[in-house]
């Protein structure tokens, strides 16, 4: 069984993410730390978790 290929949504920008394409997959990339996550991480809750855990001071500024 192959994993679901997730697609980037413009809504993910509010979590500080854009995407790159690699091997025909869209991968989320943080515009803050430039870290590239797996395609499976392209879910709002996982992107928000990255933002809160890796960049907690920015979460406070966004509120």
PyMOL Python script that loads the backbone (N, CA, C, O; Angstrom):
from pymol import cmd

cmd.read_pdbstr("""\
ATOM      1  N   UNK A   1       0.842  -1.181   0.000  1.00  0.00           N
ATOM      2  CA  UNK A   1       0.000   0.000   0.000  1.00  0.00           C
ATOM      3  C   UNK A   1       0.888   1.245   0.000  1.00  0.00           C
ATOM      4  O   UNK A   1       1.808   1.357   0.810  1.00  0.00           O
ATOM      5  N   UNK A   2       0.615   2.158  -0.889  1.00  0.00           N
ATOM      6  CA  UNK A   2       1.407   3.384  -0.947  1.00  0.00           C
ATOM      7  C   UNK A   2       0.785   4.456  -0.064  1.00  0.00           C
ATOM      8  O   UNK A   2      -0.432   4.512   0.113  1.00  0.00           O
ATOM      9  N   UNK A   3       1.639   5.295   0.478  1.00  0.00           N
ATOM     10  CA  UNK A   3       1.170   6.371   1.342  1.00  0.00           C
ATOM     11  C   UNK A   3       0.485   7.445   0.503  1.00  0.00           C
ATOM     12  O   UNK A   3       0.792   7.632  -0.674  1.00  0.00           O
ATOM     13  N   UNK A   4      -0.441   8.135   1.133  1.00  0.00           N
ATOM     14  CA  UNK A   4      -1.148   9.219   0.469  1.00  0.00           C
ATOM     15  C   UNK A   4      -0.183  10.369   0.200  1.00  0.00           C
ATOM     16  O   UNK A   4       0.568  10.782   1.083  1.00  0.00           O
ATOM     17  N   UNK A   5      -0.212  10.876  -1.017  1.00  0.00           N
ATOM     18  CA  UNK A   5       0.620  12.028  -1.369  1.00  0.00           C
ATOM     19  C   UNK A   5      -0.164  13.287  -1.030  1.00  0.00           C
ATOM     20  O   UNK A   5      -1.181  13.591  -1.653  1.00  0.00           O
ATOM     21  N   UNK A   6       0.321  14.008  -0.042  1.00  0.00           N
ATOM     22  CA  UNK A   6      -0.362  15.208   0.410  1.00  0.00           C
ATOM     23  C   UNK A   6       0.054  16.403  -0.433  1.00  0.00           C
ATOM     24  O   UNK A   6       1.186  16.478  -0.909  1.00  0.00           O
ATOM     25  N   UNK A   7      -0.871  17.332  -0.612  1.00  0.00           N
ATOM     26  CA  UNK A   7      -0.637  18.530  -1.422  1.00  0.00           C
ATOM     27  C   UNK A   7      -0.590  19.763  -0.521  1.00  0.00           C
ATOM     28  O   UNK A   7      -1.267  19.830   0.505  1.00  0.00           O
ATOM     29  N   UNK A   8       0.220  20.732  -0.927  1.00  0.00           N
ATOM     30  CA  UNK A   8       0.350  21.980  -0.187  1.00  0.00           C
ATOM     31  C   UNK A   8      -0.921  22.808  -0.329  1.00  0.00           C
ATOM     32  O   UNK A   8      -1.529  22.867  -1.398  1.00  0.00           O
ATOM     33  N   UNK A   9      -1.306  23.442   0.769  1.00  0.00           N
ATOM     34  CA  UNK A   9      -2.433  24.365   0.778  1.00  0.00           C
ATOM     35  C   UNK A   9      -1.910  25.738   1.188  1.00  0.00           C
ATOM     36  O   UNK A   9      -1.041  25.834   2.054  1.00  0.00           O
ATOM     37  N   UNK A  10      -2.423  26.783   0.587  1.00  0.00           N
ATOM     38  CA  UNK A  10      -2.004  28.151   0.942  1.00  0.00           C
ATOM     39  C   UNK A  10      -2.277  28.457   2.414  1.00  0.00           C
ATOM     40  O   UNK A  10      -1.673  29.373   2.972  1.00  0.00           O
ATOM     41  N   UNK A  11      -3.169  27.712   3.045  1.00  0.00           N
ATOM     42  CA  UNK A  11      -3.455  27.900   4.474  1.00  0.00           C
ATOM     43  C   UNK A  11      -2.241  27.580   5.341  1.00  0.00           C
ATOM     44  O   UNK A  11      -2.161  28.045   6.478  1.00  0.00           O
ATOM     45  N   UNK A  12      -1.307  26.804   4.833  1.00  0.00           N
ATOM     46  CA  UNK A  12      -0.131  26.408   5.617  1.00  0.00           C
ATOM     47  C   UNK A  12       0.862  27.556   5.797  1.00  0.00           C
ATOM     48  O   UNK A  12       1.773  27.465   6.619  1.00  0.00           O
ATOM     49  N   UNK A  13       0.688  28.626   5.036  1.00  0.00           N
ATOM     50  CA  UNK A  13       1.561  29.795   5.170  1.00  0.00           C
ATOM     51  C   UNK A  13       1.427  30.391   6.570  1.00  0.00           C
ATOM     52  O   UNK A  13       2.403  30.907   7.117  1.00  0.00           O
ATOM     53  N   UNK A  14       0.236  30.327   7.152  1.00  0.00           N
ATOM     54  CA  UNK A  14       0.040  30.896   8.492  1.00  0.00           C
ATOM     55  C   UNK A  14       0.840  30.143   9.559  1.00  0.00           C
ATOM     56  O   UNK A  14       1.041  30.662  10.657  1.00  0.00           O
ATOM     57  N   UNK A  15       1.297  28.930   9.249  1.00  0.00           N
ATOM     58  CA  UNK A  15       2.158  28.176  10.161  1.00  0.00           C
ATOM     59  C   UNK A  15       3.631  28.373   9.810  1.00  0.00           C
ATOM     60  O   UNK A  15       4.508  27.772  10.430  1.00  0.00           O
ATOM     61  N   UNK A  16       3.896  29.213   8.819  1.00  0.00           N
ATOM     62  CA  UNK A  16       5.276  29.511   8.440  1.00  0.00           C
ATOM     63  C   UNK A  16       5.876  28.505   7.478  1.00  0.00           C
ATOM     64  O   UNK A  16       7.080  28.250   7.519  1.00  0.00           O
ATOM     65  N   UNK A  17       5.052  27.929   6.611  1.00  0.00           N
ATOM     66  CA  UNK A  17       5.532  26.910   5.679  1.00  0.00           C
ATOM     67  C   UNK A  17       5.239  27.262   4.234  1.00  0.00           C
ATOM     68  O   UNK A  17       4.223  27.875   3.907  1.00  0.00           O
ATOM     69  N   UNK A  18       6.151  26.858   3.398  1.00  0.00           N
ATOM     70  CA  UNK A  18       5.984  26.845   1.960  1.00  0.00           C
ATOM     71  C   UNK A  18       6.326  25.411   1.546  1.00  0.00           C
ATOM     72  O   UNK A  18       6.371  24.533   2.408  1.00  0.00           O
ATOM     73  N   UNK A  19       6.563  25.147   0.285  1.00  0.00           N
ATOM     74  CA  UNK A  19       6.910  23.773  -0.088  1.00  0.00           C
ATOM     75  C   UNK A  19       7.996  23.759  -1.147  1.00  0.00           C
ATOM     76  O   UNK A  19       8.228  24.742  -1.849  1.00  0.00           O
ATOM     77  N   UNK A  20       8.651  22.615  -1.237  1.00  0.00           N
ATOM     78  CA  UNK A  20       9.582  22.339  -2.324  1.00  0.00           C
ATOM     79  C   UNK A  20       9.100  21.057  -2.996  1.00  0.00           C
ATOM     80  O   UNK A  20       8.349  20.281  -2.406  1.00  0.00           O
ATOM     81  N   UNK A  21       9.532  20.847  -4.220  1.00  0.00           N
ATOM     82  CA  UNK A  21       9.195  19.600  -4.909  1.00  0.00           C
ATOM     83  C   UNK A  21      10.444  18.754  -5.033  1.00  0.00           C
ATOM     84  O   UNK A  21      11.506  19.234  -5.431  1.00  0.00           O
ATOM     85  N   UNK A  22      10.300  17.484  -4.685  1.00  0.00           N
ATOM     86  CA  UNK A  22      11.406  16.535  -4.772  1.00  0.00           C
ATOM     87  C   UNK A  22      10.829  15.184  -5.175  1.00  0.00           C
ATOM     88  O   UNK A  22       9.935  14.661  -4.509  1.00  0.00           O
ATOM     89  N   UNK A  23      11.329  14.635  -6.239  1.00  0.00           N
ATOM     90  CA  UNK A  23      10.850  13.338  -6.743  1.00  0.00           C
ATOM     91  C   UNK A  23       9.329  13.319  -6.896  1.00  0.00           C
ATOM     92  O   UNK A  23       8.665  12.360  -6.503  1.00  0.00           O
ATOM     93  N   UNK A  24       8.792  14.388  -7.471  1.00  0.00           N
ATOM     94  CA  UNK A  24       7.360  14.520  -7.734  1.00  0.00           C
ATOM     95  C   UNK A  24       6.508  14.581  -6.474  1.00  0.00           C
ATOM     96  O   UNK A  24       5.294  14.391  -6.543  1.00  0.00           O
ATOM     97  N   UNK A  25       7.118  14.841  -5.335  1.00  0.00           N
ATOM     98  CA  UNK A  25       6.393  15.022  -4.077  1.00  0.00           C
ATOM     99  C   UNK A  25       6.539  16.458  -3.619  1.00  0.00           C
ATOM    100  O   UNK A  25       7.587  17.075  -3.807  1.00  0.00           O
ATOM    101  N   UNK A  26       5.498  16.985  -3.025  1.00  0.00           N
ATOM    102  CA  UNK A  26       5.591  18.291  -2.385  1.00  0.00           C
ATOM    103  C   UNK A  26       5.974  18.058  -0.930  1.00  0.00           C
ATOM    104  O   UNK A  26       5.335  17.275  -0.227  1.00  0.00           O
ATOM    105  N   UNK A  27       7.023  18.744  -0.485  1.00  0.00           N
ATOM    106  CA  UNK A  27       7.499  18.610   0.889  1.00  0.00           C
ATOM    107  C   UNK A  27       7.414  19.964   1.577  1.00  0.00           C
ATOM    108  O   UNK A  27       7.852  20.967   1.014  1.00  0.00           O
ATOM    109  N   UNK A  28       6.855  20.011   2.791  1.00  0.00           N
ATOM    110  CA  UNK A  28       6.753  21.287   3.491  1.00  0.00           C
ATOM    111  C   UNK A  28       8.118  21.765   3.976  1.00  0.00           C
ATOM    112  O   UNK A  28       8.917  20.982   4.488  1.00  0.00           O
ATOM    113  N   UNK A  29       8.373  23.075   3.804  1.00  0.00           N
ATOM    114  CA  UNK A  29       9.634  23.659   4.264  1.00  0.00           C
ATOM    115  C   UNK A  29       9.318  24.890   5.106  1.00  0.00           C
ATOM    116  O   UNK A  29       8.582  25.782   4.685  1.00  0.00           O
ATOM    117  N   UNK A  30       9.887  24.915   6.294  1.00  0.00           N
ATOM    118  CA  UNK A  30       9.712  26.051   7.194  1.00  0.00           C
ATOM    119  C   UNK A  30      10.443  27.259   6.627  1.00  0.00           C
ATOM    120  O   UNK A  30      11.615  27.167   6.263  1.00  0.00           O
ATOM    121  N   UNK A  31       9.752  28.390   6.551  1.00  0.00           N
ATOM    122  CA  UNK A  31      10.410  29.611   6.090  1.00  0.00           C
ATOM    123  C   UNK A  31      11.220  30.249   7.214  1.00  0.00           C
ATOM    124  O   UNK A  31      11.978  31.191   6.980  1.00  0.00           O
ATOM    125  N   UNK A  32      11.062  29.743   8.421  1.00  0.00           N
ATOM    126  CA  UNK A  32      11.783  30.270   9.581  1.00  0.00           C
ATOM    127  C   UNK A  32      13.150  29.606   9.711  1.00  0.00           C
ATOM    128  O   UNK A  32      14.171  30.290   9.786  1.00  0.00           O
ATOM    129  N   UNK A  33      13.172  28.266   9.736  1.00  0.00           N
ATOM    130  CA  UNK A  33      14.431  27.542   9.945  1.00  0.00           C
ATOM    131  C   UNK A  33      14.895  26.798   8.693  1.00  0.00           C
ATOM    132  O   UNK A  33      15.969  26.196   8.690  1.00  0.00           O
ATOM    133  N   UNK A  34      14.089  26.839   7.634  1.00  0.00           N
ATOM    134  CA  UNK A  34      14.389  26.191   6.351  1.00  0.00           C
ATOM    135  C   UNK A  34      14.425  24.663   6.436  1.00  0.00           C
ATOM    136  O   UNK A  34      14.908  24.012   5.510  1.00  0.00           O
ATOM    137  N   UNK A  35      13.930  24.089   7.513  1.00  0.00           N
ATOM    138  CA  UNK A  35      13.889  22.637   7.654  1.00  0.00           C
ATOM    139  C   UNK A  35      12.812  22.071   6.729  1.00  0.00           C
ATOM    140  O   UNK A  35      11.707  22.606   6.641  1.00  0.00           O
ATOM    141  N   UNK A  36      13.152  20.988   6.046  1.00  0.00           N
ATOM    142  CA  UNK A  36      12.216  20.310   5.153  1.00  0.00           C
ATOM    143  C   UNK A  36      11.678  19.091   5.885  1.00  0.00           C
ATOM    144  O   UNK A  36      12.442  18.258   6.372  1.00  0.00           O
ATOM    145  N   UNK A  37      10.359  18.998   5.957  1.00  0.00           N
ATOM    146  CA  UNK A  37       9.704  17.881   6.631  1.00  0.00           C
ATOM    147  C   UNK A  37       9.213  16.869   5.599  1.00  0.00           C
ATOM    148  O   UNK A  37       9.246  17.126   4.395  1.00  0.00           O
ATOM    149  N   UNK A  38       8.764  15.734   6.080  1.00  0.00           N
ATOM    150  CA  UNK A  38       8.264  14.696   5.176  1.00  0.00           C
ATOM    151  C   UNK A  38       6.905  15.091   4.604  1.00  0.00           C
ATOM    152  O   UNK A  38       6.216  15.954   5.147  1.00  0.00           O
ATOM    153  N   UNK A  39       6.538  14.456   3.516  1.00  0.00           N
ATOM    154  CA  UNK A  39       5.244  14.712   2.903  1.00  0.00           C
ATOM    155  C   UNK A  39       4.122  14.377   3.875  1.00  0.00           C
ATOM    156  O   UNK A  39       3.081  15.034   3.873  1.00  0.00           O
ATOM    157  N   UNK A  40       4.325  13.370   4.698  1.00  0.00           N
ATOM    158  CA  UNK A  40       3.319  12.982   5.681  1.00  0.00           C
ATOM    159  C   UNK A  40       3.076  14.088   6.709  1.00  0.00           C
ATOM    160  O   UNK A  40       2.016  14.129   7.333  1.00  0.00           O
ATOM    161  N   UNK A  41       4.035  14.969   6.886  1.00  0.00           N
ATOM    162  CA  UNK A  41       3.895  16.074   7.838  1.00  0.00           C
ATOM    163  C   UNK A  41       3.074  17.225   7.282  1.00  0.00           C
ATOM    164  O   UNK A  41       2.837  18.206   7.987  1.00  0.00           O
ATOM    165  N   UNK A  42       2.637  17.129   6.040  1.00  0.00           N
ATOM    166  CA  UNK A  42       1.874  18.211   5.441  1.00  0.00           C
ATOM    167  C   UNK A  42       0.412  18.121   5.874  1.00  0.00           C
ATOM    168  O   UNK A  42      -0.497  17.902   5.073  1.00  0.00           O
ATOM    169  N   UNK A  43       0.237  18.301   7.174  1.00  0.00           N
ATOM    170  CA  UNK A  43      -1.085  18.331   7.796  1.00  0.00           C
ATOM    171  C   UNK A  43      -1.073  19.529   8.737  1.00  0.00           C
ATOM    172  O   UNK A  43      -0.057  19.786   9.385  1.00  0.00           O
ATOM    173  N   UNK A  44      -2.164  20.259   8.828  1.00  0.00           N
ATOM    174  CA  UNK A  44      -2.164  21.456   9.677  1.00  0.00           C
ATOM    175  C   UNK A  44      -1.700  21.207  11.106  1.00  0.00           C
ATOM    176  O   UNK A  44      -0.939  22.006  11.650  1.00  0.00           O
ATOM    177  N   UNK A  45      -2.141  20.120  11.723  1.00  0.00           N
ATOM    178  CA  UNK A  45      -1.761  19.884  13.118  1.00  0.00           C
ATOM    179  C   UNK A  45      -0.271  19.602  13.268  1.00  0.00           C
ATOM    180  O   UNK A  45       0.327  19.994  14.270  1.00  0.00           O
ATOM    181  N   UNK A  46       0.331  18.943  12.309  1.00  0.00           N
ATOM    182  CA  UNK A  46       1.776  18.659  12.394  1.00  0.00           C
ATOM    183  C   UNK A  46       2.612  19.904  12.108  1.00  0.00           C
ATOM    184  O   UNK A  46       3.656  20.107  12.727  1.00  0.00           O
ATOM    185  N   UNK A  47       2.161  20.728  11.180  1.00  0.00           N
ATOM    186  CA  UNK A  47       2.879  21.966  10.893  1.00  0.00           C
ATOM    187  C   UNK A  47       2.783  22.919  12.081  1.00  0.00           C
ATOM    188  O   UNK A  47       3.754  23.589  12.432  1.00  0.00           O
ATOM    189  N   UNK A  48       1.613  22.970  12.691  1.00  0.00           N
ATOM    190  CA  UNK A  48       1.437  23.812  13.876  1.00  0.00           C
ATOM    191  C   UNK A  48       2.284  23.297  15.036  1.00  0.00           C
ATOM    192  O   UNK A  48       2.843  24.093  15.789  1.00  0.00           O
ATOM    193  N   UNK A  49       2.385  21.985  15.189  1.00  0.00           N
ATOM    194  CA  UNK A  49       3.226  21.402  16.235  1.00  0.00           C
ATOM    195  C   UNK A  49       4.683  21.790  16.024  1.00  0.00           C
ATOM    196  O   UNK A  49       5.373  22.132  16.984  1.00  0.00           O
ATOM    197  N   UNK A  50       5.158  21.744  14.797  1.00  0.00           N
ATOM    198  CA  UNK A  50       6.536  22.162  14.507  1.00  0.00           C
ATOM    199  C   UNK A  50       6.729  23.620  14.920  1.00  0.00           C
ATOM    200  O   UNK A  50       7.714  23.959  15.575  1.00  0.00           O
ATOM    201  N   UNK A  51       5.803  24.463  14.543  1.00  0.00           N
ATOM    202  CA  UNK A  51       5.899  25.884  14.872  1.00  0.00           C
ATOM    203  C   UNK A  51       5.947  26.090  16.385  1.00  0.00           C
ATOM    204  O   UNK A  51       6.784  26.844  16.881  1.00  0.00           O
ATOM    205  N   UNK A  52       5.063  25.430  17.114  1.00  0.00           N
ATOM    206  CA  UNK A  52       4.997  25.602  18.573  1.00  0.00           C
ATOM    207  C   UNK A  52       6.216  25.036  19.284  1.00  0.00           C
ATOM    208  O   UNK A  52       6.686  25.623  20.259  1.00  0.00           O
ATOM    209  N   UNK A  53       6.738  23.903  18.816  1.00  0.00           N
ATOM    210  CA  UNK A  53       7.865  23.267  19.501  1.00  0.00           C
ATOM    211  C   UNK A  53       9.210  23.864  19.110  1.00  0.00           C
ATOM    212  O   UNK A  53      10.090  24.008  19.958  1.00  0.00           O
ATOM    213  N   UNK A  54       9.379  24.209  17.855  1.00  0.00           N
ATOM    214  CA  UNK A  54      10.674  24.694  17.384  1.00  0.00           C
ATOM    215  C   UNK A  54      10.814  26.214  17.456  1.00  0.00           C
ATOM    216  O   UNK A  54      11.926  26.735  17.536  1.00  0.00           O
ATOM    217  N   UNK A  55       9.692  26.919  17.427  1.00  0.00           N
ATOM    218  CA  UNK A  55       9.722  28.384  17.380  1.00  0.00           C
ATOM    219  C   UNK A  55       8.679  28.978  18.337  1.00  0.00           C
ATOM    220  O   UNK A  55       7.830  29.757  17.904  1.00  0.00           O
ATOM    221  N   UNK A  56       8.729  28.627  19.615  1.00  0.00           N
ATOM    222  CA  UNK A  56       7.684  29.067  20.556  1.00  0.00           C
ATOM    223  C   UNK A  56       7.588  30.587  20.709  1.00  0.00           C
ATOM    224  O   UNK A  56       6.501  31.107  20.958  1.00  0.00           O
ATOM    225  N   UNK A  57       8.689  31.298  20.566  1.00  0.00           N
ATOM    226  CA  UNK A  57       8.624  32.754  20.709  1.00  0.00           C
ATOM    227  C   UNK A  57       7.846  33.395  19.563  1.00  0.00           C
ATOM    228  O   UNK A  57       7.234  34.448  19.740  1.00  0.00           O
ATOM    229  N   UNK A  58       7.867  32.778  18.413  1.00  0.00           N
ATOM    230  CA  UNK A  58       7.118  33.312  17.276  1.00  0.00           C
ATOM    231  C   UNK A  58       5.628  33.045  17.414  1.00  0.00           C
ATOM    232  O   UNK A  58       4.813  33.819  16.912  1.00  0.00           O
ATOM    233  N   UNK A  59       5.266  31.970  18.083  1.00  0.00           N
ATOM    234  CA  UNK A  59       3.852  31.665  18.304  1.00  0.00           C
ATOM    235  C   UNK A  59       3.238  32.771  19.147  1.00  0.00           C
ATOM    236  O   UNK A  59       2.120  33.209  18.880  1.00  0.00           O
ATOM    237  N   UNK A  60       3.956  33.220  20.155  1.00  0.00           N
ATOM    238  CA  UNK A  60       3.454  34.287  21.016  1.00  0.00           C
ATOM    239  C   UNK A  60       3.292  35.591  20.247  1.00  0.00           C
ATOM    240  O   UNK A  60       2.344  36.337  20.494  1.00  0.00           O
ATOM    241  N   UNK A  61       4.188  35.873  19.332  1.00  0.00           N
ATOM    242  CA  UNK A  61       4.114  37.099  18.536  1.00  0.00           C
ATOM    243  C   UNK A  61       2.957  37.071  17.552  1.00  0.00           C
ATOM    244  O   UNK A  61       2.434  38.122  17.182  1.00  0.00           O
ATOM    245  N   UNK A  62       2.551  35.883  17.125  1.00  0.00           N
ATOM    246  CA  UNK A  62       1.485  35.749  16.136  1.00  0.00           C
ATOM    247  C   UNK A  62       0.106  35.967  16.746  1.00  0.00           C
ATOM    248  O   UNK A  62      -0.850  36.249  16.024  1.00  0.00           O
ATOM    249  N   UNK A  63      -0.008  35.841  18.053  1.00  0.00           N
ATOM    250  CA  UNK A  63      -1.322  35.966  18.706  1.00  0.00           C
ATOM    251  C   UNK A  63      -1.732  37.400  18.864  1.00  0.00           C
ATOM    252  O   UNK A  63      -2.807  37.680  19.393  1.00  0.00           O
TER     253      UNK A  63
END
""", "prot")
cmd.dss("prot")
cmd.show_as("cartoon", "prot")
cmd.util.cbc("prot")
cmd.orient("prot")
